[in-house]
Amino acid sequence: MRTKRWISAVVLSSALVAVPLAWSAEKVIATQTAKDVVVTLKSESGAWGPGKNAFVIEFTSAKDKQPLDVGKVTLSTSMAMPGMAPMITGATVTADKTPGRYLGTVEFPDRGTRQVTVNWDGPAGKGLTKFSVPVR
């Protein structure tokens, strides 16, 4: 009996420690409206830095704030380099189980402000939006 209580206490303690990690909300990096679509770029820290970065892109209706299934999504970044061609970086983006939500990763070799382009093509129509995001 004592062993069962001890095991139950360990399992419960482990679950309580893990819950905040699973419930941590993403912070907004940038939001842009294109026609009737609101595109929100988020990450755990609310910023991008040099190295690999995980992010979330959420698409919602500007009219009723409901999630939008926008189909295929791509995200690319570019950074102007004086006297050189722009530095272009592509991201990996996949649909999440939640409608209107896409998960991605992107890797940056250094700091600097990136011009981010998000494209989509699907049930909610075809579109794109651009915004600037600092990599710190």
TAUR-V309923 format. One record per residue. N is the residue number from 1. SS is DSSP state (A for helix, B for strand, O for the rest). PHI is phi in whole degrees, 0 to 359 (NA if undefined). OMEGA is omega in whole degrees, -180 to 180 (none if undefined). Layout:
<<N/SS/PHI/OMEGA> <N/SS/PHI/OMEGA>>
//
This chain:
<<1/O/NA/-179> <2/A/297/179> <3/A/296/179> <4/A/298/179> <5/A/297/-180> <6/A/297/179> <7/A/298/178> <8/A/299/180> <9/A/295/179> <10/A/295/-180> <11/A/297/180> <12/A/297/179> <13/A/299/179> <14/A/297/-180> <15/A/295/-179> <16/A/294/178> <17/A/289/-177> <18/A/283/-176> <19/A/302/-179> <20/A/302/179> <21/A/293/-179> <22/A/287/-176> <23/A/264/-178> <24/O/296/-177> <25/O/274/176> <26/O/284/177> <27/B/253/-177> <28/B/287/172> <29/B/269/-179> <30/B/199/176> <31/B/226/-179> <32/B/216/176> <33/B/252/177> <34/B/232/-174> <35/O/57/-178> <36/O/257/-177> <37/B/244/175> <38/B/260/-179> <39/B/251/-179> <40/B/239/178> <41/B/260/-177> <42/B/228/170> <43/B/210/-179> <44/O/299/-177> <45/O/267/-176> <46/O/83/-180> <47/O/206/173> <48/B/249/178> <49/O/224/176> <50/O/302/-177> <51/B/101/-177> <52/B/278/-178> <53/B/232/173> <54/B/266/-180> <55/B/211/177> <56/B/231/171> <57/B/243/178> <58/B/244/178> <59/B/244/178> <60/B/227/178> <61/B/285/177> <62/O/291/-178> <63/O/282/-174> <64/O/240/177> <65/O/64/179> <66/O/276/178> <67/B/299/179> <68/O/242/172> <69/O/277/-176> <70/O/258/176> <71/B/77/-178> <72/B/284/-179> <73/B/236/172> <74/B/232/175> <75/B/226/175> <76/B/225/178> <77/B/230/173> <78/B/220/178> <79/B/224/179> <80/B/293/179> <81/B/235/-179> <82/O/305/178> <83/O/75/-178> <84/B/224/174> <85/B/292/178> <86/B/300/176> <87/B/275/-176> <88/B/250/180> <89/B/228/175> <90/B/263/179> <91/O/240/172> <92/B/264/-178> <93/B/228/177> <94/B/227/178> <95/B/291/174> <96/O/274/177> <97/O/290/179> <98/O/279/179> <99/O/303/178> <100/O/79/-176> <101/B/237/-177> <102/B/230/-179> <103/B/254/-179> <104/B/210/173> <105/B/222/177> <106/B/213/-179> <107/B/236/179> <108/B/241/180> <109/O/282/-175> <110/O/203/179> <111/O/278/176> <112/B/139/-180> <113/B/278/-180> <114/B/255/170> <115/B/272/-176> <116/B/260/176> <117/B/240/177> <118/B/247/177> <119/B/246/174> <120/B/215/-179> <121/B/205/-178> <122/B/182/-176> <123/O/304/-179> <124/O/274/-180> <125/B/107/-179> <126/B/244/-180> <127/B/192/175> <128/B/205/174> <129/B/215/-180> <130/B/229/174> <131/B/203/-180> <132/B/264/178> <133/B/227/176> <134/B/284/173> <135/B/253/-173> <136/O/250/none>>
//
